[in-house]
Amino acid sequence: MDHATIAGIATALSESGISIIRVSGEDAISYVDQIFSSKRGIRLTDVASHTIHYGTIIDRNMMLDEVLVSVMRAPRTYTTEDVVEINCHGGPLITQKILKLLISLGVQIAEPGEFTKRAFLGGRIDLSEAEAVMDLISAKNDFALKNSAAQLSGAVYRKIKAFREKILYQMAYIESALDDPENYDLTGFPDQLHDLLETLSAELSLFIESADHGKILKDGISTCILGKPNAGKSSFLNTLVGCDKAIVTDIAGTTRDALEETIQMGNFSLHLIDTAGIRDTEDVIEQMGVEKATAFAKDADLIIYMVDSSVPLDESDRQIISLIGKTPCIVLLNKSDLSQAVSKEEIASLLPIPSSQILPFSTVASFTSEQKELSIDACIAQLKELIDEMFFSGKLSSYNDEVVITNLRQKNHLLNAAKSINLVQESIAQGLSEDFYSIDLMNAYAELGFIIGEEVEDDLVNEIFSKFCMGK
């Protein structure tokens, strides 16, 4: 581990109540001691660990700021090194001046993620927990927050550790039997190993499948809004976002390109994509927009199909319905305040969805007393409940309440481990000798080790932590 003392701003660089400058390393306390003047006349090098001290930061006999300084001695710190945190007033200028003062003394500026990297290298957290730190910071909803917290507490580590222990035991038994056949009997071992690997393979498969659920937790539900021109897609997007994100006119084909916005919708985040109206057109630019809409629909987790229910379905609607296919879908029967030309029953006969996923809706501001259920607020409330129901029932993902994988790197290593396990099973089926098993078992063991950092190389560690924010 690099033993240089590092410093970084651990809070957002903006006007706020306080800012925190974090210093870590074997000389952290002595460096801060050189610029800190305690109101009680004490030296930071003499204070007990995990204590807070009031004083001022001094630069060439001038006071820069009144501060509170936290002193935490190794190894009971975030980085496992001596750590000092300077809590100053939250102005960008004063925060940067204090950081520059430390750097002028010889402290090095921290690289992105370097504090967490040192926590990993110091053995306080494993690699999956380190990655959970950034997931926790960037969590967009309560479920993502809960899952990140579970990973940070070691939930992924414990699962991977258990997988590796099972594999290691089998490898050790094979090696012992090959070295000492008189005391270790391999009779019936291939069948026993096959049964164990069947169970392990099933557990790995569930973990791998959780990655799709994890993607939704982490990035939000990729939601494509489809409809023919003037169906009300852009008005609906503007309503959800709370501002005029999309231009709305009575001219068909106003939306030419896809507009994207992420919003909070009940328990989940929706990554909304408002697309060009689907129709046959001679306009080259509009046609490009239609092609984009088609591509987004194919990759979406959820499609919201806006239907102008005041006019009969036409060829454009049939084209949209063919695009939806088996993708989870919610249909909004827009303009339901007008005379109706499209019914729930007609939509249900064309799409394999229950009537509960077909909602009457209207973007107009006023209604008769009998039409209050068509209001935007009422529809959005129904939409929130429906998305919750679809998620928890497994229509949007293979939901379970256990910790899930939210990291593509981890998923790829799980896939590689599963492939190696499958190769062992094929060797058993072909009746190959036990020494053939060890190679693929070792590969599976190593791939799982990459997830928690027990097999990881320096270049990969540097790449992972370079994606962290400054000061973390």
KOLVEXSE-872710 format. One record per residue (C-alpha): x, y, z. Coordinates in steps of 0.5 Angstrom, whole numbers, plus 500, padded with zeros to 3 digits. Layout:
! KOLVEXSE-872710
XYZ/...
! end
This chain:
! KOLVEXSE-872710
500500500/502507498/504510505/504518503/499522506/493524502/488530503/481531499/475535500/470530502/463534501/460537495/464544493/459549494/456554499/453550505/453549512/460546513/465543508/470537510/477536508/479529510/487527511/489520511/496517512/501516517/503523518/496526517/496528525/502532525/501535518/494538521/497540527/502544524/496549521/491548527/491552533/487549539/483554543/485550549/492550547/493542546/497539540/493534536/499529536/497528544/490527544/486521544/483517538/476519536/476526539/474532536/477539538/475546537/480551534/482555528/486554522/492559521/496561515/502565516/500568523/493569520/486566522/483562516/477559519/474557526/474549525/472543529/478537528/476530528/482525530/482518529/488514530/489507526/487502525/480504527/479508521/475508514/482507511/485503517/491509517/491515521/485520519/484527521/477531518/477538518/470541519/470548516/465553514/462551507/465556502/468553496/474559497/475557504/475550503/480550497/485555501/485550507/486544502/492548498/495550505/496542507/499541500/504546501/506542507/507536503/501532503/499529496/492531493/488524494/486521487/478519486/476514490/483513494/480513501/476507499/482504495/486504502/480501506/480496501/488495501/488495508/483489509/477493512/473492506/473487500/472489493/464488493/463492499/468498496/464498490/457498494/460505497/459508490/452505489/450507496/452515494/449514487/442510489/436513486/431510490/429506497/430499494/437501491/439504498/437498502/441493497/447498497/447498504/446490505/452490500/456494504/455490510/458484507/452481504/455479497/462478500/459472505/455469499/461469495/466466500/461461502/461459494/469459494/469455501/465449498/469449491/476449495/474443499/473439493/479441490/483440497/480433497/482431490/489433491/489429497/486423494/491423488/497424493/495419498/490414495/491409501/488414506/483418501/478414497/475417491/470411490/463414488/466421489/464424482/457422483/457426490/461432486/456432481/450433486/454438490/455442483/448442481/446445487/452450487/450452479/443453481/445458487/450461482/444462477/439465482/445470483/446472476/439472474/438478480/443482476/437484471/433486478/439490480/440494474/433496475/434498482/441502480/439505474/432505474/426502470/428504462/421506460/419508453/413512451/410510445/404512441/402515434/403523433/399527437/397521442/399526448/406523449/410529450/404532455/405526459/412527459/412534461/407532467/411527470/418531470/414538472/416542467/416543459/421538457/418537451/415541445/408540445/403543439/397541435/402539429/403532428/410529428/413535433/417530437/423528432/428526437/428522443/428526450/430522456/429524463/429520470/424521475/422518482/416514481/413511488/418506490/422506483/426511479/423511471/428513466/423516461/424516454/419520450/420518442/417520436/410518434/410512430/407513423/409512416/412518413/416521407/420526412/427524412/428527419/422524422/423517419/430517423/426519429/421513428/427508427/430511434/423510437/423502435/430501437/429504444/422500445/426493443/431495449/426498454/424494461/417497460/413501455/408506456/403506450/399512449/393511445/388517443/382513445/378519441/379516434/379508432/386504432/389505425/395502422/400506426/397503432/398496430/405497428/406500435/403493438/407489434/413493437/411492444/411484443/412481450/415487453/412489460/407494458/402499461/397502456/394509457/387511454/389518453/383523451/378519455/374525457/372525450/367521446/371514446/372510440/377505443/375501449/379497454/376490451/379492444/386493447/386487451/384483445/390486442/395485447/397480452/396484458/390484464/385490464/389493470/394495466/390499461/388506465/383511462/387518462/386525460/391531460/386536460/386541466/378541468/373535468/366534470/365531477/364524474/371525470/375526476/378519476/381521469/385527472/393527471/394526479/389520479/392517473/399518476/397515483/394509479/401508475/405508481/401503484/401499478/409499477/410497484/405491483/408489476/415489480/414485486/410480482/416479477/413482471/419487471/424483473/425476477/424480484/426477491/428480497/435478498/441482496/442482488/448484484/448491481/455491478/456488471/463487473/461482478/456479474/461477468/465474473/459470476/458468469/465465468/465461474/458458472/461456465/467453469/462449474/459447467/465444464/467440471/460437470/461435463/468432465/464428470/459426465/464424460/467419465/474423465/479422471/478426477/485430476/481434470/476437475/481441479/483445473/476448472/474448479/480452480/478457475/471458478/474459485/479464481/473468478/469468484/475471488/475477483/469479485/471480492/478482491/482476493/484474486/484482483/490485480/493492481/491495474/483493475/483496482/486502480/481502474/475501479/477506484/478511478/471511477/469514484/468521486/473525489/474525497/471518497/
! end
